[in-house]
Amino acid sequence: MADSSAFVFLCEELEKQSGLSRIEARGTVRLALKGAGLRPEDLTPPQAATVARQVLPGELKARRIADSEALCEQLAQGAHALADERTGASPDEIFSELSS
């Protein structure tokens, strides 16, 4: 099963902003999700924001990432923006427009 867009976003942004390698960033996010009882393929943007604020800071501190709290807040805000992008017409609205 493919990873969710929220998971991919967290991993890519963490890699860019922290100096972690791709594998390290993905592993760190996976550990944070495991600690929260979530799966990468099911992660929603609101869940990603919560994990970024509540679980990920501890994982980053363990890896000695400087200013992990600020970084995690940026990730959480980005996840909220991702959720905002996804809001729009519901599938029912789209299908009703197509059938008109």
Beta strands, then each sheet from edge to edge (+ up, - down):
end
